[in-house]
Amino acid sequence: MRGQIMEIRNFDQFFRDNPIPIWVYDPEDYSIQKVNQAMADSHGYSREEMLSFTLFSDFPGAPEGEHILVLTGE
């Protein structure tokens, strides 16, 4: 159990501190559930603002032709 707690902490730190923009979304409704600061900064929104978006929201300032890489556990 202690090892699992350390893995979760390590992942949370990896997600939060990663310089690569990352988000987590709900596959049912495509709502954005979690955003790291790099993602918010790259699009010019606060993390809180981005949590009100979906994957289909228009993100002004996003690079033209930007693609979403989706990784699933399925």
PyMOL commands that set and color helices and strands:
alter all, ss='L'
color gray80, all
select helices_A, chain A and resi 2-17+37-43+47-50
alter helices_A, ss='H'
color red, helices_A
select strands_A, chain A and resi 23-25+32-35
alter strands_A, ss='S'
color yellow, strands_A
deselect
rebuild
show_as cartoon
